[in-house]
Amino acid sequence: MRKVNYDIWAEYLYMILKPHVPPNPNVLEIAGGEGNIAFYLEKEYNSYLLTDLSHEMLQRSESNLQKTVCDVRALPFKMQFDLVLMIFDSINYLLTKKDLEAAFRNAAKVLKPGGLFAFDASLEENSLKHIIPVTCERKYGKIKYTHISAYNPVTKVHKNEFLIHDLDGRTYREVHKQKIYTQEDFFLAIEKSGLHVMHCYDCFTVNKPRKNSKRIQFILRKSYKHA
């Protein structure tokens, strides 16, 4: 429910990927939700498959793109793609290193030789301000909700809890948990996957990550020798 400038995010992704993506690429977006980023990128990429773990989220999408439900830890596709995207720190929803490694292996499996996997991740610097839980009262359209954000530096889990109050006075509870990995955790998991790091940026820049970076952007490539 947070406000995200999807157009700016999509523009950044297109800019950093353009030099490396072939003409008319075949694109797979994982954990694409309602298709907010796809709305902008489908204008640049003609072949675009939008996926999410939640059928309900995909149903909310107003896009005419092809859509399917799938899990990044067990991608079902026999076809291969030029570009796989996983945006909005979706990678942090993988709560174990085993799941993280499975995600990279599956991305490698569905990429063509030389294909790219682009994802971003939220780092601990982005969560430390929530060691003391922060509670906010907000509105999304006509819906009011309470957002409680808390980070546990021992378990490295960041929990976002939403209490959503509908127009009929009912309250719904929604909890999101994200694992906050280190930069080293990502590099070690990537090494086991058959992918290699082309670029790693301090997110929304083309600069190298800093020790206190809040978010990082990876572009991985599948080796041409992996057919």
GUTISE-615075 format. One record per residue (C-alpha): residue number from 1; residue in one letter; x, y, z. Coordinates in steps of 0.05 Angstrom, whole numbers, m for minus. Example, Ala and Ser with C-alpha at 12.3 -4.5 7.8 and 13.67 -1.06 7.14 Angstrom:
// residues 2
1, A, 246, m90, 156
2, S, 273, m21, 143
This chain:
// residues 227
1, M, 0, 0, 0
2, R, 60, 45, 2
3, K, 65, 96, m53
4, V, 114, 73, m106
5, N, 135, 112, m167
6, Y, 128, 54, m215
7, D, 143, 96, m276
8, I, 210, 119, m248
9, W, 227, 48, m226
10, A, 210, 20, m295
11, E, 250, 75, m329
12, Y, 311, 58, m286
13, L, 305, m16, m302
14, Y, 298, m4, m376
15, M, 358, 42, m376
16, I, 405, m6, m341
17, L, 381, m67, m381
18, K, 377, m37, m451
19, P, 451, m46, m468
20, H, 448, m120, m451
21, V, 379, m143, m476
22, P, 371, m168, m548
23, P, 318, m137, m595
24, N, 247, m162, m581
25, P, 265, m202, m518
26, N, 221, m255, m488
27, V, 208, m230, m416
28, L, 185, m265, m353
29, E, 166, m225, m292
30, I, 164, m264, m226
31, A, 123, m239, m166
32, G, 94, m185, m211
33, G, 31, m176, m170
34, E, m21, m130, m202
35, G, 26, m114, m259
36, N, 46, m45, m237
37, I, 116, m49, m267
38, A, 91, m90, m327
39, F, 44, m33, m345
40, Y, 105, 8, m364
41, L, 153, m45, m388
42, E, 105, m81, m435
43, K, 109, m18, m479
44, E, 182, m33, m489
45, Y, 180, m109, m490
46, N, 131, m142, m538
47, S, 133, m212, m508
48, Y, 118, m207, m433
49, L, 92, m260, m385
50, L, 67, m234, m318
51, T, 68, m283, m260
52, D, 55, m283, m185
53, L, 46, m333, m129
54, S, m23, m303, m116
55, H, m80, m315, m166
56, E, m119, m259, m132
57, M, m63, m209, m145
58, L, m60, m227, m219
59, Q, m136, m220, m225
60, R, m130, m148, m202
61, S, m85, m132, m260
62, E, m118, m90, m314
63, S, m65, m111, m365
64, N, m82, m155, m424
65, L, m15, m191, m416
66, Q, m12, m266, m411
67, K, m12, m285, m337
68, T, 0, m347, m296
69, V, 10, m368, m224
70, C, 78, m396, m206
71, D, 130, m401, m151
72, V, 202, m378, m165
73, R, 227, m438, m126
74, A, 196, m486, m176
75, L, 184, m452, m242
76, P, 142, m496, m289
77, F, 164, m468, m356
78, K, 196, m510, m411
79, M, 207, m449, m455
80, Q, 266, m404, m441
81, F, 269, m328, m434
82, D, 317, m273, m453
83, L, 302, m234, m389
84, V, 273, m252, m321
85, L, 252, m197, m273
86, M, 238, m199, m198
87, I, 225, m129, m172
88, F, 205, m92, m109
89, D, 249, m132, m60
90, S, 207, m194, m76
91, I, 270, m235, m66
92, N, 268, m218, 8
93, Y, 203, m258, 15
94, L, 246, m320, 8
95, L, 258, m334, 82
96, T, 314, m385, 79
97, K, 380, m391, 43
98, K, 355, m457, 14
99, D, 296, m421, m18
100, L, 342, m365, m42
101, E, 388, m415, m77
102, A, 328, m451, m107
103, A, 304, m385, m137
104, F, 371, m372, m171
105, R, 374, m444, m197
106, N, 304, m438, m226
107, A, 318, m371, m258
108, A, 380, m401, m291
109, K, 338, m461, m315
110, V, 287, m417, m352
111, L, 338, m369, m382
112, K, 368, m376, m451
113, P, 444, m380, m453
114, G, 466, m308, m445
115, G, 399, m289, m414
116, L, 392, m240, m357
117, F, 361, m243, m288
118, A, 349, m174, m256
119, F, 326, m167, m184
120, D, 333, m118, m126
121, A, 339, m131, m52
122, S, 327, m92, 12
123, L, 386, m91, 59
124, E, 393, m84, 134
125, E, 407, m9, 131
126, N, 336, m2, 105
127, S, 308, m40, 165
128, L, 349, m15, 224
129, K, 303, 45, 234
130, H, 248, m4, 251
131, I, 282, m41, 309
132, I, 233, m3, 352
133, P, 166, m18, 318
134, V, 137, 40, 279
135, T, 61, 47, 274
136, C, 28, 91, 221
137, E, m45, 107, 206
138, R, m56, 115, 131
139, K, m107, 116, 76
140, Y, m109, 80, 9
141, G, m165, 111, m31
142, K, m225, 108, 17
143, I, m195, 50, 57
144, K, m162, 65, 123
145, Y, m107, 20, 150
146, T, m56, 14, 205
147, H, 15, m5, 185
148, I, 62, m34, 238
149, S, 134, m44, 216
150, A, 184, m81, 260
151, Y, 254, m110, 247
152, N, 287, m164, 289
153, P, 363, m157, 282
154, V, 374, m226, 312
155, T, 331, m266, 264
156, K, 342, m216, 208
157, V, 267, m216, 193
158, H, 229, m153, 178
159, K, 154, m158, 191
160, N, 102, m111, 163
161, E, 33, m119, 192
162, F, m29, m85, 162
163, L, m95, m77, 197
164, I, m143, m58, 141
165, H, m209, m25, 160
166, D, m262, m30, 105
167, L, m321, 15, 94
168, D, m368, m33, 131
169, G, m327, m28, 195
170, R, m293, m96, 188
171, T, m219, m104, 201
172, Y, m172, m151, 164
173, R, m102, m170, 185
174, E, m46, m181, 134
175, V, 26, m198, 153
176, H, 87, m195, 107
177, K, 154, m224, 129
178, Q, 219, m211, 93
179, K, 288, m240, 106
180, I, 342, m187, 106
181, Y, 404, m219, 74
182, T, 474, m190, 70
183, Q, 506, m172, 4
184, E, 553, m231, 15
185, D, 493, m278, 23
186, F, 469, m260, m47
187, F, 537, m269, m79
188, L, 547, m338, m46
189, A, 478, m362, m68
190, I, 489, m336, m139
191, E, 555, m374, m145
192, K, 518, m440, m138
193, S, 466, m426, m192
194, G, 502, m424, m259
195, L, 492, m349, m262
196, H, 544, m296, m254
197, V, 540, m223, m233
198, M, 546, m174, m290
199, H, 528, m113, m249
200, C, 511, m97, m177
201, Y, 488, m26, m164
202, D, 467, 18, m107
203, C, 394, 17, m128
204, F, 369, 73, m174
205, T, 441, 90, m192
206, V, 497, 59, m233
207, N, 545, 65, m174
208, K, 575, 7, m135
209, P, 538, m11, m70
210, R, 564, 20, m6
211, K, 569, m13, 62
212, N, 508, 28, 83
213, S, 467, 18, 20
214, K, 393, 9, 34
215, R, 377, m28, m29
216, I, 417, m61, m84
217, Q, 402, m78, m157
218, F, 432, m140, m189
219, I, 437, m159, m262
220, L, 458, m232, m270
221, R, 475, m268, m334
222, K, 470, m342, m352
223, S, 534, m368, m383
224, Y, 531, m382, m458
225, K, 559, m451, m446
226, H, 496, m471, m407
227, A, 450, m495, m462
